[in-house]
């Protein structure tokens, strides 16, 4: 038991560590529209300016502060170093910034990097950027006379989105690899959502990747290859979502037998599938309170599942009750899945139903992986003396409850 609490303390410490950074980052999504033509490829890319600039901060100056990255200047605000867009430098030499941004992108055909030409670049303040969900919107976003709106005052680098039009004159190509080489060193960069929409004649394929994309994404005309990237993201999302994992864990240890386990898993699957779809298409409350409320309710659902896991379930129709409960809780978790998916996939994006279905399949595979890992261990512990299983189950439920209580306190701050 002592080892359980040592492990718990370590987990709580990791979950409650503050994130520190000197570059403000308010968005971590990169969207690539790739259009094929007889001459080659045109890429319309949207990404945060921070991803280009954060890795270019120089060494410390005479005052012990890092020298600004190109096209930025520094200011101390409340004892915190903040980075601003240098609009004068931008308008004096926009081609220089465009070249820096283009240098972060690698496109390869059969393992050979291809030369690139920068056609145009535009910067937009976060919140007032033009649409970028379709190829037509992306093409419009990178056209215009002003590289940055002149009426905008001082702007944080983290509040600027950079749109870039790149051209690769390489002739017709069906398969290529796309990657990024930048490493801005920003917290949360490992969760960067990368969306690649490939337009080749009548075919439109959507590919998805998470992180900095140092490992190339191979883009082809295969619908299966495109869908598989969303399956992988669905698996990743549930396995790397500690609140979802803890709920599934408590759901498993509370099952009395295989029939009970199937009832719980089926209920949870049904519930989160319904609200994943509804939430993604916006069929849900739109108030600012909704997302924090769902996140708070998810944390509370873990505490409830932990309590139910250690309570005897001798009631008649217990499996039916478990199905109803996990279905209801699944509705909450499905909204949580939809919030994440909505950040990387617009409702009006091409092949949206294929991508949505593939993502949900990935979530189910991730859930099944957890069940296949934990259920055999549960069966093994049940064969040991009764106190071993009862104590183990209680320890797991207690750990899950304490972690969830921390989340409840953190997420309730929104309502204070």
Secondary structure, DSSP 8 states (H G I E B T S, - for coil): -HHHHHHHHHHHHHHT-----SS-----EEEEEEEEETTEEEEEEEEETHHHHGGG---B-TTS-B---TTEEEEEETTEEEEEE-HHHHHH-HHHHHHHHHTTEEEEETTEE---EEEEEEEEETTS----SSHHHHHHHT-SS-SS-TT--S-BGGGEEEEEEEEE-----S-EEEEE------TTGGG-EEEEEEEETTEEEEEEEESS--S-EEE-S-HHHHHHHHHHHHHHHHHT-HHHHHHHHHHHHT-SSHHHHHHHHHHHHHHHHHHHHHHHTT-S--STHHHHHHHHHHHHHHHHHHHHHHS----TTHHHHHHHHHHHHHHHHHHHHHHHHHHH--TTSTTHHHHHHHHHHHHHHHHHHHHHHHHHHHHHHHTS-HHHHHHHHHHHHHHHHHHHHHHHHHHHGGG-
